[in-house]
Amino acid sequence: MVDQKLKKRAIHRAKIIRGQLDGLVKAIQEEVYCPDLLEQSLSIQRSLKSLDSFLLENHLRTHVKHQMQSKGSDEKAIKELIRVYTLSNK
């Protein structure tokens, strides 16, 4: 169960990130000045965080919403959200 608008946005974001990463690899190969490489790397990290937000939003709007409405599935949703929260703070 995937929100198709969010899926489209997430795929678009992932393709942008792939392009950014390819650009970073090329810049490293060309020995671009280190602060410029770091700027590119940090930009990629921000893009990944944006993608994470899309994916989390989809999960909340679809799976979690459904699990919270189903008896016995609410505990699974809570455990998943705690796991995601823990991973995001490492």
N, C-alpha and C positions, 0 to 999 in steps of 0.2 A: 504494500500500500504506500505509494509515493505520490506526493503532490507534484503534478506534472510541471507546474510553473517553477517550483523550487528545484526540481530535477534539471530543468533546462538551464536555470541560473547557475546551479552547481557545476554542471558540465562546462558551461561557458567559462566560469571562474577557473576550473581545473585546467582548461586549455590555455588560459592566460598564464597560469602558474607554470605550466610546461614550457611556454615560450620564454618566460622570465628565467627559468632555470637553464634553458638552452643558452640564453644570452649570458648568464653568469659563467657557465662552463667555457664559453668562447672567450669571455673577458679574462678568465683565469689563464687560459692557454696563451692569450696574447700578453700576459703579464701586466694587465692594467693596474694602475696605482691602487694600493691597498684600501685607502678610505673609500674609493669609488666601488671597489668590490664589496666592501662592507655595506655600503648604501644599497647596492643591488640585493645583497643577501637579506638585509632587514626589510626591504620592500617585499621580497618573496615571503618572508615570515608573516608580514601583515596580510598578504593575500591569502595565505594558508589559514590564518585566524578568521578571515572573512568567509572562507569556504567552510570552516568548522561551524560558523554561525548558521549558514544555510542548512547544513546537514543536521544540526541540532534542532533547528526550527522545524524541519520536516519530521524528525523523530517525535517531537513534542506534539505537533499538530495531527499526526497520524497514529503511530504506535502507542505512545503514552496515553493519548486521549482515549483510545480504544481500551487499553489495559486498565485504566482507572475506572472505566465504566463496567468492566467485566469482573464479576466476583472471583476472587482468588488470583487475579492477574495484577492487582494493584501492587502487591509486594514485589513482583518481578520488575515492574516499572520503577519503583523506588530504588531497588538495588542497581538497576542499570544507570539511573541518573546519578547515584552516588559514585559509581565506577567512573562515569564520564567526568564528573566534577573532580574526582581524585586525580585522574589522568591529566586534566587540564591545569592542575596546580602543581605539577612536578617540574 
